[in-house]
């Protein structure tokens, strides 16, 4: 029998902070799709890093997204978090540079 425990808010935040990658769920041409995505958690904001393309066009069309993050130790011992929210693009150059700086810090920490 699989034992399922609900994670506390602190455990969820810790998992999101330590992992840094997950699966982004969006809507493409009316259908859901999921793709791997790097992110950075800063307080209660999640920054997604991507290039211009299908994801950005689909998020512009429908900003409702979800991010699924997991930590798998073995088939019986794993944790998973799903975060639902609305994506918005950074448009102010100072904000974009700040987010890029966060990404660089995360990569080299």
Biopython code that builds the backbone (N, CA, C, O; Angstrom):
import numpy as np
from Bio.PDB.StructureBuilder import StructureBuilder

atoms = [
    (1, "UNK", "N", (0.846, -1.175, 0.000)),
    (1, "UNK", "CA", (0.000, 0.000, 0.000)),
    (1, "UNK", "C", (0.897, 1.246, 0.000)),
    (1, "UNK", "O", (1.827, 1.355, 0.799)),
    (2, "UNK", "N", (0.608, 2.154, -0.885)),
    (2, "UNK", "CA", (1.375, 3.390, -0.993)),
    (2, "UNK", "C", (0.937, 4.360, 0.082)),
    (2, "UNK", "O", (-0.254, 4.639, 0.220)),
    (3, "UNK", "N", (1.884, 4.875, 0.844)),
    (3, "UNK", "CA", (1.612, 5.837, 1.908)),
    (3, "UNK", "C", (1.806, 7.237, 1.343)),
    (3, "UNK", "O", (2.912, 7.587, 0.931)),
    (4, "UNK", "N", (0.751, 8.041, 1.318)),
    (4, "UNK", "CA", (0.817, 9.389, 0.763)),
    (4, "UNK", "C", (0.687, 10.397, 1.899)),
    (4, "UNK", "O", (-0.292, 10.386, 2.644)),
    (5, "UNK", "N", (1.687, 11.266, 2.022)),
    (5, "UNK", "CA", (1.678, 12.309, 3.028)),
    (5, "UNK", "C", (1.581, 13.659, 2.346)),
    (5, "UNK", "O", (2.208, 13.888, 1.312)),
    (6, "UNK", "N", (0.793, 14.554, 2.928)),
    (6, "UNK", "CA", (0.699, 15.909, 2.385)),
    (6, "UNK", "C", (1.882, 16.728, 2.908)),
    (6, "UNK", "O", (2.212, 16.675, 4.093)),
    (7, "UNK", "N", (2.510, 17.480, 2.012)),
    (7, "UNK", "CA", (3.666, 18.298, 2.391)),
    (7, "UNK", "C", (3.198, 19.590, 3.035)),
    (7, "UNK", "O", (2.157, 20.136, 2.671)),
    (8, "UNK", "N", (3.966, 20.071, 3.986)),
    (8, "UNK", "CA", (3.679, 21.363, 4.611)),
    (8, "UNK", "C", (4.114, 22.488, 3.673)),
    (8, "UNK", "O", (4.853, 22.252, 2.718)),
    (9, "UNK", "N", (3.663, 23.690, 3.942)),
    (9, "UNK", "CA", (4.081, 24.847, 3.138)),
    (9, "UNK", "C", (5.593, 25.016, 3.162)),
    (9, "UNK", "O", (6.198, 25.363, 2.148)),
    (10, "UNK", "N", (6.197, 24.774, 4.303)),
    (10, "UNK", "CA", (7.656, 24.890, 4.422)),
    (10, "UNK", "C", (8.350, 23.840, 3.552)),
    (10, "UNK", "O", (9.325, 24.154, 2.869)),
    (11, "UNK", "N", (7.861, 22.603, 3.571)),
    (11, "UNK", "CA", (8.446, 21.542, 2.749)),
    (11, "UNK", "C", (8.299, 21.846, 1.260)),
    (11, "UNK", "O", (9.217, 21.604, 0.476)),
    (12, "UNK", "N", (7.141, 22.378, 0.879)),
    (12, "UNK", "CA", (6.915, 22.750, -0.521)),
    (12, "UNK", "C", (7.907, 23.823, -0.943)),
    (12, "UNK", "O", (8.536, 23.714, -1.996)),
    (13, "UNK", "N", (8.045, 24.849, -0.132)),
    (13, "UNK", "CA", (8.967, 25.942, -0.448)),
    (13, "UNK", "C", (10.404, 25.430, -0.548)),
    (13, "UNK", "O", (11.136, 25.818, -1.458)),
    (14, "UNK", "N", (10.808, 24.572, 0.372)),
    (14, "UNK", "CA", (12.166, 24.013, 0.354)),
    (14, "UNK", "C", (12.411, 23.187, -0.906)),
    (14, "UNK", "O", (13.472, 23.289, -1.521)),
    (15, "UNK", "N", (11.434, 22.370, -1.287)),
    (15, "UNK", "CA", (11.590, 21.553, -2.496)),
    (15, "UNK", "C", (11.706, 22.456, -3.728)),
    (15, "UNK", "O", (12.583, 22.250, -4.566)),
    (16, "UNK", "N", (10.831, 23.446, -3.839)),
    (16, "UNK", "CA", (10.897, 24.372, -4.977)),
    (16, "UNK", "C", (12.230, 25.105, -5.014)),
    (16, "UNK", "O", (12.794, 25.327, -6.085)),
    (17, "UNK", "N", (12.725, 25.476, -3.851)),
    (17, "UNK", "CA", (13.985, 26.229, -3.789)),
    (17, "UNK", "C", (15.187, 25.357, -4.179)),
    (17, "UNK", "O", (16.109, 25.846, -4.831)),
    (18, "UNK", "N", (15.190, 24.102, -3.798)),
    (18, "UNK", "CA", (16.367, 23.272, -4.035)),
    (18, "UNK", "C", (16.436, 22.650, -5.420)),
    (18, "UNK", "O", (17.536, 22.395, -5.909)),
    (19, "UNK", "N", (15.299, 22.393, -6.078)),
    (19, "UNK", "CA", (15.327, 21.635, -7.328)),
    (19, "UNK", "C", (15.720, 22.496, -8.529)),
    (19, "UNK", "O", (16.725, 22.201, -9.175)),
    (20, "UNK", "N", (14.968, 23.544, -8.850)),
    (20, "UNK", "CA", (15.351, 24.453, -9.937)),
    (20, "UNK", "C", (14.934, 24.049, -11.347)),
    (20, "UNK", "O", (15.242, 24.757, -12.305)),
    (21, "UNK", "N", (14.247, 22.936, -11.486)),
    (21, "UNK", "CA", (13.730, 22.533, -12.800)),
    (21, "UNK", "C", (12.460, 21.720, -12.566)),
    (21, "UNK", "O", (12.269, 21.123, -11.506)),
    (22, "UNK", "N", (11.612, 21.712, -13.565)),
    (22, "UNK", "CA", (10.369, 20.968, -13.446)),
    (22, "UNK", "C", (9.716, 20.848, -14.807)),
    (22, "UNK", "O", (10.384, 20.884, -15.840)),
    (23, "UNK", "N", (8.411, 20.706, -14.792)),
    (23, "UNK", "CA", (7.655, 20.563, -16.030)),
    (23, "UNK", "C", (6.579, 21.633, -16.062)),
    (23, "UNK", "O", (5.718, 21.696, -15.184)),
    (24, "UNK", "N", (6.639, 22.469, -17.084)),
    (24, "UNK", "CA", (5.694, 23.565, -17.253)),
    (24, "UNK", "C", (4.512, 23.085, -18.066)),
    (24, "UNK", "O", (4.682, 22.512, -19.142)),
    (25, "UNK", "N", (3.315, 23.318, -17.555)),
    (25, "UNK", "CA", (2.096, 22.975, -18.272)),
    (25, "UNK", "C", (1.449, 24.229, -18.833)),
    (25, "UNK", "O", (1.214, 25.193, -18.105)),
    (26, "UNK", "N", (1.162, 24.214, -20.132)),
    (26, "UNK", "CA", (0.538, 25.331, -20.845)),
    (26, "UNK", "C", (-0.559, 24.782, -21.751)),
    (26, "UNK", "O", (-0.787, 23.574, -21.827)),
    (27, "UNK", "N", (-1.232, 25.709, -22.435)),
    (27, "UNK", "CA", (-2.219, 25.327, -23.439)),
    (27, "UNK", "C", (-1.669, 25.726, -24.807)),
    (27, "UNK", "O", (-1.286, 26.877, -25.020)),
    (28, "UNK", "N", (-1.634, 24.771, -25.726)),
    (28, "UNK", "CA", (-1.174, 25.018, -27.097)),
    (28, "UNK", "C", (-2.291, 24.616, -28.055)),
    (28, "UNK", "O", (-2.681, 23.451, -28.134)),
    (29, "UNK", "N", (-2.784, 25.600, -28.770)),
    (29, "UNK", "CA", (-3.866, 25.358, -29.733)),
    (29, "UNK", "C", (-5.033, 24.606, -29.095)),
    (29, "UNK", "O", (-5.589, 23.674, -29.676)),
    (30, "UNK", "N", (-5.389, 25.040, -27.877)),
    (30, "UNK", "CA", (-6.544, 24.475, -27.182)),
    (30, "UNK", "C", (-6.310, 23.184, -26.442)),
    (30, "UNK", "O", (-7.231, 22.654, -25.821)),
    (31, "UNK", "N", (-5.079, 22.656, -26.493)),
    (31, "UNK", "CA", (-4.788, 21.388, -25.824)),
    (31, "UNK", "C", (-3.648, 21.575, -24.822)),
    (31, "UNK", "O", (-2.724, 22.351, -25.068)),
    (32, "UNK", "N", (-3.714, 20.860, -23.687)),
    (32, "UNK", "CA", (-2.626, 20.971, -22.715)),
    (32, "UNK", "C", (-1.352, 20.303, -23.224)),
    (32, "UNK", "O", (-1.401, 19.289, -23.920)),
    (33, "UNK", "N", (-0.217, 20.888, -22.867)),
    (33, "UNK", "CA", (1.063, 20.230, -23.126)),
    (33, "UNK", "C", (2.027, 20.585, -22.005)),
    (33, "UNK", "O", (1.859, 21.588, -21.311)),
    (34, "UNK", "N", (3.032, 19.750, -21.845)),
    (34, "UNK", "CA", (3.996, 19.877, -20.753)),
    (34, "UNK", "C", (5.389, 19.781, -21.333)),
    (34, "UNK", "O", (5.645, 18.990, -22.241)),
    (35, "UNK", "N", (6.303, 20.605, -20.795)),
    (35, "UNK", "CA", (7.695, 20.559, -21.252)),
    (35, "UNK", "C", (8.628, 20.834, -20.069)),
    (35, "UNK", "O", (8.233, 21.493, -19.107)),
    (36, "UNK", "N", (9.861, 20.334, -20.138)),
    (36, "UNK", "CA", (10.824, 20.625, -19.074)),
    (36, "UNK", "C", (11.179, 22.106, -19.082)),
    (36, "UNK", "O", (11.215, 22.745, -20.134)),
    (37, "UNK", "N", (11.439, 22.641, -17.892)),
    (37, "UNK", "CA", (11.696, 24.072, -17.765)),
    (37, "UNK", "C", (12.547, 24.342, -16.524)),
    (37, "UNK", "O", (12.298, 23.774, -15.461)),
    (38, "UNK", "N", (13.540, 25.200, -16.661)),
    (38, "UNK", "CA", (14.303, 25.681, -15.512)),
    (38, "UNK", "C", (13.564, 26.865, -14.897)),
    (38, "UNK", "O", (12.864, 27.603, -15.591)),
    (39, "UNK", "N", (13.725, 27.034, -13.600)),
    (39, "UNK", "CA", (13.099, 28.162, -12.912)),
    (39, "UNK", "C", (13.966, 28.586, -11.742)),
    (39, "UNK", "O", (14.907, 27.892, -11.357)),
    (40, "UNK", "N", (13.628, 29.741, -11.186)),
    (40, "UNK", "CA", (14.285, 30.217, -9.974)),
    (40, "UNK", "C", (13.210, 30.756, -9.050)),
    (40, "UNK", "O", (12.361, 31.538, -9.477)),
    (41, "UNK", "N", (13.237, 30.348, -7.790)),
    (41, "UNK", "CA", (12.272, 30.799, -6.787)),
    (41, "UNK", "C", (12.883, 31.938, -5.991)),
    (41, "UNK", "O", (13.954, 31.787, -5.403)),
    (42, "UNK", "N", (12.208, 33.074, -5.972)),
    (42, "UNK", "CA", (12.635, 34.243, -5.195)),
    (42, "UNK", "C", (11.437, 34.699, -4.382)),
    (42, "UNK", "O", (10.483, 35.250, -4.931)),
    (43, "UNK", "N", (11.482, 34.471, -3.066)),
    (43, "UNK", "CA", (10.343, 34.736, -2.185)),
    (43, "UNK", "C", (9.148, 33.924, -2.683)),
    (43, "UNK", "O", (9.211, 32.695, -2.694)),
    (44, "UNK", "N", (8.067, 34.580, -3.093)),
    (44, "UNK", "CA", (6.912, 33.834, -3.598)),
    (44, "UNK", "C", (6.801, 33.914, -5.124)),
    (44, "UNK", "O", (5.802, 33.474, -5.693)),
    (45, "UNK", "N", (7.811, 34.469, -5.784)),
    (45, "UNK", "CA", (7.818, 34.570, -7.246)),
    (45, "UNK", "C", (8.663, 33.454, -7.848)),
    (45, "UNK", "O", (9.733, 33.120, -7.340)),
    (46, "UNK", "N", (8.162, 32.887, -8.935)),
    (46, "UNK", "CA", (8.907, 31.875, -9.678)),
    (46, "UNK", "C", (9.249, 32.470, -11.033)),
    (46, "UNK", "O", (8.363, 32.876, -11.785)),
    (47, "UNK", "N", (10.542, 32.521, -11.340)),
    (47, "UNK", "CA", (11.014, 33.038, -12.622)),
    (47, "UNK", "C", (11.306, 31.866, -13.541)),
    (47, "UNK", "O", (12.087, 30.976, -13.205)),
    (48, "UNK", "N", (10.666, 31.876, -14.713)),
    (48, "UNK", "CA", (10.895, 30.856, -15.734)),
    (48, "UNK", "C", (11.822, 31.451, -16.782)),
    (48, "UNK", "O", (11.659, 32.608, -17.171)),
    (49, "UNK", "N", (12.778, 30.682, -17.233)),
    (49, "UNK", "CA", (13.755, 31.168, -18.201)),
    (49, "UNK", "C", (13.571, 30.417, -19.513)),
    (49, "UNK", "O", (13.692, 29.193, -19.566)),
    (50, "UNK", "N", (13.279, 31.169, -20.570)),
    (50, "UNK", "CA", (13.054, 30.554, -21.869)),
    (50, "UNK", "C", (13.402, 31.548, -22.975)),
    (50, "UNK", "O", (13.558, 32.746, -22.735)),
    (51, "UNK", "N", (13.517, 31.029, -24.166)),
    (51, "UNK", "CA", (13.730, 31.886, -25.326)),
    (51, "UNK", "C", (12.377, 32.134, -25.994)),
    (51, "UNK", "O", (11.383, 31.482, -25.674)),
    (52, "UNK", "N", (12.358, 33.066, -26.905)),
    (52, "UNK", "CA", (11.139, 33.371, -27.662)),
    (52, "UNK", "C", (10.772, 32.161, -28.522)),
    (52, "UNK", "O", (11.633, 31.578, -29.181)),
    (53, "UNK", "N", (9.508, 31.794, -28.512)),
    (53, "UNK", "CA", (9.087, 30.653, -29.318)),
    (53, "UNK", "C", (7.692, 30.213, -28.948)),
    (53, "UNK", "O", (6.875, 31.013, -28.491)),
    (54, "UNK", "N", (7.420, 28.926, -29.149)),
    (54, "UNK", "CA", (6.087, 28.383, -28.924)),
    (54, "UNK", "C", (5.597, 28.646, -27.500)),
    (54, "UNK", "O", (4.458, 29.069, -27.307)),
    (55, "UNK", "N", (6.455, 28.397, -26.495)),
    (55, "UNK", "CA", (6.041, 28.603, -25.099)),
    (55, "UNK", "C", (5.612, 30.039, -24.858)),
    (55, "UNK", "O", (4.552, 30.288, -24.285)),
    (56, "UNK", "N", (6.433, 30.984, -25.294)),
    (56, "UNK", "CA", (6.116, 32.389, -25.022)),
    (56, "UNK", "C", (4.853, 32.817, -25.763)),
    (56, "UNK", "O", (4.052, 33.575, -25.216)),
    (57, "UNK", "N", (4.661, 32.355, -26.975)),
    (57, "UNK", "CA", (3.448, 32.689, -27.724)),
    (57, "UNK", "C", (2.214, 32.096, -27.044)),
    (57, "UNK", "O", (1.181, 32.756, -26.939)),
    (58, "UNK", "N", (2.327, 30.851, -26.584)),
    (58, "UNK", "CA", (1.191, 30.209, -25.924)),
    (58, "UNK", "C", (0.883, 30.864, -24.581)),
    (58, "UNK", "O", (-0.285, 31.020, -24.226)),
    (59, "UNK", "N", (1.905, 31.245, -23.839)),
    (59, "UNK", "CA", (1.691, 31.913, -22.556)),
    (59, "UNK", "C", (1.092, 33.297, -22.779)),
    (59, "UNK", "O", (0.254, 33.735, -21.990)),
    (60, "UNK", "N", (1.502, 33.989, -23.831)),
    (60, "UNK", "CA", (0.883, 35.279, -24.151)),
    (60, "UNK", "C", (-0.605, 35.094, -24.444)),
    (60, "UNK", "O", (-1.427, 35.913, -24.033)),
    (61, "UNK", "N", (-0.952, 34.015, -25.156)),
    (61, "UNK", "CA", (-2.342, 33.748, -25.518)),
    (61, "UNK", "C", (-3.171, 33.316, -24.308)),
    (61, "UNK", "O", (-4.346, 33.668, -24.201)),
    (62, "UNK", "N", (-2.560, 32.554, -23.396)),
    (62, "UNK", "CA", (-3.251, 32.082, -22.202)),
    (62, "UNK", "C", (-2.231, 31.966, -21.072)),
    (62, "UNK", "O", (-1.504, 30.975, -20.998)),
    (63, "UNK", "N", (-2.169, 32.969, -20.190)),
    (63, "UNK", "CA", (-1.135, 32.982, -19.148)),
    (63, "UNK", "C", (-1.367, 32.024, -17.984)),
    (63, "UNK", "O", (-0.544, 31.959, -17.071)),
    (64, "UNK", "N", (-2.475, 31.278, -18.001)),
    (64, "UNK", "CA", (-2.716, 30.303, -16.933)),
    (64, "UNK", "C", (-1.789, 29.110, -17.151)),
    (64, "UNK", "O", (-1.867, 28.429, -18.174)),
    (65, "UNK", "N", (-0.907, 28.864, -16.174)),
    (65, "UNK", "CA", (0.079, 27.791, -16.304)),
    (65, "UNK", "C", (0.141, 26.980, -15.012)),
    (65, "UNK", "O", (-0.443, 27.359, -13.997)),
    (66, "UNK", "N", (0.852, 25.868, -15.067)),
    (66, "UNK", "CA", (1.206, 25.139, -13.855)),
    (66, "UNK", "C", (2.649, 24.666, -13.998)),
    (66, "UNK", "O", (3.141, 24.447, -15.105)),
    (67, "UNK", "N", (3.303, 24.516, -12.875)),
    (67, "UNK", "CA", (4.675, 24.019, -12.831)),
    (67, "UNK", "C", (4.695, 22.833, -11.884)),
    (67, "UNK", "O", (4.300, 22.949, -10.724)),
    (68, "UNK", "N", (5.157, 21.690, -12.381)),
    (68, "UNK", "CA", (5.259, 20.489, -11.571)),
    (68, "UNK", "C", (6.734, 20.230, -11.309)),
    (68, "UNK", "O", (7.547, 20.201, -12.233)),
    (69, "UNK", "N", (7.071, 20.040, -10.029)),
    (69, "UNK", "CA", (8.454, 19.813, -9.602)),
    (69, "UNK", "C", (8.478, 18.543, -8.763)),
    (69, "UNK", "O", (7.572, 18.297, -7.966)),
    (70, "UNK", "N", (9.523, 17.738, -8.949)),
    (70, "UNK", "CA", (9.587, 16.473, -8.233)),
    (70, "UNK", "C", (10.996, 16.181, -7.737)),
    (70, "UNK", "O", (11.990, 16.688, -8.255)),
    (71, "UNK", "N", (11.032, 15.359, -6.731)),
    (71, "UNK", "CA", (12.285, 14.799, -6.208)),
    (71, "UNK", "C", (12.031, 13.306, -6.051)),
    (71, "UNK", "O", (11.185, 12.891, -5.260)),
    (72, "UNK", "N", (12.769, 12.503, -6.810)),
    (72, "UNK", "CA", (12.556, 11.055, -6.791)),
    (72, "UNK", "C", (13.799, 10.375, -6.223)),
    (72, "UNK", "O", (14.891, 10.487, -6.779)),
    (73, "UNK", "N", (13.621, 9.682, -5.126)),
    (73, "UNK", "CA", (14.713, 8.908, -4.538)),
    (73, "UNK", "C", (14.695, 7.476, -5.054)),
    (73, "UNK", "O", (15.745, 6.904, -5.347)),
    (74, "UNK", "N", (13.517, 6.906, -5.164)),
    (74, "UNK", "CA", (13.301, 5.581, -5.744)),
    (74, "UNK", "C", (11.801, 5.460, -6.005)),
    (74, "UNK", "O", (11.051, 6.359, -5.623)),
    (75, "UNK", "N", (11.337, 4.384, -6.643)),
    (75, "UNK", "CA", (9.918, 4.298, -7.012)),
    (75, "UNK", "C", (8.925, 4.436, -5.852)),
    (75, "UNK", "O", (7.767, 4.787, -6.077)),
    (76, "UNK", "N", (9.351, 4.174, -4.645)),
    (76, "UNK", "CA", (8.446, 4.282, -3.496)),
    (76, "UNK", "C", (8.679, 5.520, -2.640)),
    (76, "UNK", "O", (7.902, 5.787, -1.724)),
    (77, "UNK", "N", (9.721, 6.272, -2.916)),
    (77, "UNK", "CA", (10.063, 7.441, -2.098)),
    (77, "UNK", "C", (10.307, 8.644, -2.993)),
    (77, "UNK", "O", (11.397, 8.826, -3.535)),
    (78, "UNK", "N", (9.275, 9.456, -3.136)),
    (78, "UNK", "CA", (9.367, 10.639, -3.980)),
    (78, "UNK", "C", (8.403, 11.705, -3.469)),
    (78, "UNK", "O", (7.452, 11.427, -2.738)),
    (79, "UNK", "N", (8.690, 12.936, -3.885)),
    (79, "UNK", "CA", (7.833, 14.070, -3.532)),
    (79, "UNK", "C", (7.556, 14.858, -4.805)),
    (79, "UNK", "O", (8.394, 14.920, -5.705)),
    (80, "UNK", "N", (6.377, 15.455, -4.870)),
    (80, "UNK", "CA", (5.999, 16.230, -6.042)),
    (80, "UNK", "C", (5.153, 17.428, -5.608)),
    (80, "UNK", "O", (4.344, 17.334, -4.685)),
    (81, "UNK", "N", (5.356, 18.544, -6.287)),
    (81, "UNK", "CA", (4.605, 19.775, -6.019)),
    (81, "UNK", "C", (4.077, 20.297, -7.343)),
    (81, "UNK", "O", (4.785, 20.275, -8.350)),
    (82, "UNK", "N", (2.842, 20.765, -7.348)),
    (82, "UNK", "CA", (2.284, 21.450, -8.506)),
    (82, "UNK", "C", (1.888, 22.851, -8.068)),
    (82, "UNK", "O", (1.140, 23.035, -7.108)),
    (83, "UNK", "N", (2.411, 23.840, -8.798)),
    (83, "UNK", "CA", (2.105, 25.246, -8.533)),
    (83, "UNK", "C", (1.288, 25.756, -9.709)),
    (83, "UNK", "O", (1.715, 25.651, -10.859)),
    (84, "UNK", "N", (0.122, 26.305, -9.426)),
    (84, "UNK", "CA", (-0.717, 26.921, -10.448)),
    (84, "UNK", "C", (-0.583, 28.428, -10.355)),
    (84, "UNK", "O", (-0.454, 28.973, -9.259)),
    (85, "UNK", "N", (-0.613, 29.109, -11.495)),
    (85, "UNK", "CA", (-0.526, 30.559, -11.467)),
    (85, "UNK", "C", (-0.684, 31.174, -12.837)),
    (85, "UNK", "O", (-1.012, 30.501, -13.814)),
    (86, "UNK", "N", (-0.444, 32.469, -12.883)),
    (86, "UNK", "CA", (-0.500, 33.241, -14.121)),
    (86, "UNK", "C", (0.897, 33.749, -14.426)),
    (86, "UNK", "O", (1.554, 34.362, -13.585)),
    (87, "UNK", "N", (1.331, 33.485, -15.632)),
    (87, "UNK", "CA", (2.652, 33.953, -16.059)),
    (87, "UNK", "C", (2.523, 35.367, -16.625)),
    (87, "UNK", "O", (1.522, 35.716, -17.251)),
    (88, "UNK", "N", (3.539, 36.154, -16.391)),
    (88, "UNK", "CA", (3.620, 37.479, -17.018)),
    (88, "UNK", "C", (5.069, 37.709, -17.410)),
    (88, "UNK", "O", (5.996, 37.307, -16.707)),
    (89, "UNK", "N", (5.240, 38.361, -18.545)),
    (89, "UNK", "CA", (6.591, 38.640, -19.036)),
    (89, "UNK", "C", (7.179, 39.837, -18.316)),
    (89, "UNK", "O", (6.477, 40.786, -17.966)),
    (90, "UNK", "N", (8.476, 39.771, -18.104)),
    (90, "UNK", "CA", (9.180, 40.959, -17.627)),
    (90, "UNK", "C", (9.427, 41.843, -18.843)),
    (90, "UNK", "O", (9.944, 41.375, -19.857)),
    (91, "UNK", "N", (9.062, 43.107, -18.746)),
    (91, "UNK", "CA", (9.202, 44.013, -19.886)),
    (91, "UNK", "C", (10.141, 45.177, -19.599)),
    (91, "UNK", "O", (10.629, 45.823, -20.526)),
    (92, "UNK", "N", (10.397, 45.449, -18.325)),
    (92, "UNK", "CA", (11.311, 46.534, -17.949)),
    (92, "UNK", "C", (12.729, 45.974, -17.945)),
    (92, "UNK", "O", (12.998, 44.958, -17.303)),
    (93, "UNK", "N", (13.622, 46.626, -18.650)),
    (93, "UNK", "CA", (14.985, 46.114, -18.812)),
    (93, "UNK", "C", (15.667, 45.835, -17.472)),
    (93, "UNK", "O", (16.377, 44.839, -17.339)),
    (94, "UNK", "N", (15.464, 46.683, -16.502)),
    (94, "UNK", "CA", (16.070, 46.486, -15.172)),
    (94, "UNK", "C", (15.572, 45.183, -14.536)),
    (94, "UNK", "O", (16.350, 44.457, -13.916)),
    (95, "UNK", "N", (14.283, 44.888, -14.688)),
    (95, "UNK", "CA", (13.712, 43.641, -14.155)),
    (95, "UNK", "C", (14.281, 42.428, -14.889)),
    (95, "UNK", "O", (14.588, 41.410, -14.268)),
    (96, "UNK", "N", (14.421, 42.538, -16.207)),
    (96, "UNK", "CA", (14.975, 41.446, -17.014)),
    (96, "UNK", "C", (16.410, 41.159, -16.589)),
    (96, "UNK", "O", (16.786, 40.000, -16.410)),
    (97, "UNK", "N", (17.201, 42.198, -16.430)),
    (97, "UNK", "CA", (18.592, 42.023, -16.007)),
    (97, "UNK", "C", (18.663, 41.423, -14.614)),
    (97, "UNK", "O", (19.526, 40.587, -14.348)),
    (98, "UNK", "N", (17.764, 41.837, -13.714)),
    (98, "UNK", "CA", (17.732, 41.273, -12.366)),
    (98, "UNK", "C", (17.404, 39.788, -12.384)),
    (98, "UNK", "O", (18.005, 39.004, -11.649)),
    (99, "UNK", "N", (16.443, 39.401, -13.228)),
    (99, "UNK", "CA", (16.085, 37.982, -13.342)),
    (99, "UNK", "C", (17.237, 37.182, -13.939)),
    (99, "UNK", "O", (17.504, 36.064, -13.499)),
    (100, "UNK", "N", (17.916, 37.735, -14.927)),
    (100, "UNK", "CA", (19.072, 37.048, -15.524)),
    (100, "UNK", "C", (20.173, 36.868, -14.492)),
    (100, "UNK", "O", (20.859, 35.846, -14.477)),
    (101, "UNK", "N", (20.342, 37.869, -13.627)),
    (101, "UNK", "CA", (21.346, 37.775, -12.566)),
    (101, "UNK", "C", (20.990, 36.633, -11.600)),
    (101, "UNK", "O", (21.869, 35.886, -11.173)),
    (102, "UNK", "N", (19.707, 36.501, -11.261)),
    (102, "UNK", "CA", (19.264, 35.412, -10.396)),
    (102, "UNK", "C", (19.574, 34.067, -11.024)),
    (102, "UNK", "O", (20.032, 33.144, -10.351)),
    (103, "UNK", "N", (19.318, 33.963, -12.333)),
    (103, "UNK", "CA", (19.589, 32.722, -13.055)),
    (103, "UNK", "C", (21.069, 32.383, -13.007)),
    (103, "UNK", "O", (21.436, 31.235, -12.758)),
    (104, "UNK", "N", (21.927, 33.381, -13.245)),
    (104, "UNK", "CA", (23.372, 33.158, -13.216)),
    (104, "UNK", "C", (23.826, 32.725, -11.830)),
    (104, "UNK", "O", (24.646, 31.816, -11.702)),
    (105, "UNK", "N", (23.300, 33.370, -10.787)),
    (105, "UNK", "CA", (23.662, 32.992, -9.423)),
    (105, "UNK", "C", (23.277, 31.557, -9.138)),
    (105, "UNK", "O", (24.038, 30.817, -8.514)),
    (106, "UNK", "N", (22.080, 31.152, -9.598)),
    (106, "UNK", "CA", (21.596, 29.800, -9.347)),
    (106, "UNK", "C", (22.477, 28.770, -10.050)),
    (106, "UNK", "O", (22.815, 27.741, -9.466)),
    (107, "UNK", "N", (22.850, 29.040, -11.297)),
    (107, "UNK", "CA", (23.656, 28.092, -12.073)),
    (107, "UNK", "C", (24.997, 27.816, -11.413)),
    (107, "UNK", "O", (25.516, 26.703, -11.490)),
    (108, "UNK", "N", (25.557, 28.828, -10.765)),
    (108, "UNK", "CA", (26.919, 28.692, -10.240)),
    (108, "UNK", "C", (26.962, 28.529, -8.730)),
    (108, "UNK", "O", (28.031, 28.635, -8.128)),
    (109, "UNK", "N", (25.811, 28.272, -8.108)),
    (109, "UNK", "CA", (25.831, 28.089, -6.644)),
    (109, "UNK", "C", (26.014, 26.644, -6.272)),
    (109, "UNK", "O", (26.054, 26.312, -5.088)),
]
sb = StructureBuilder()
sb.init_structure("model")
sb.init_model(0)
sb.init_chain("A")
sb.init_seg("    ")
for serial, (resi, resn, name, xyz) in enumerate(atoms, 1):
    if name == "N":
        sb.init_residue(resn, " ", resi, " ")
    sb.init_atom(name, np.array(xyz, "f"), 0.0, 1.0, " ", f" {name:<3s}", serial, name[0])
structure = sb.get_structure()
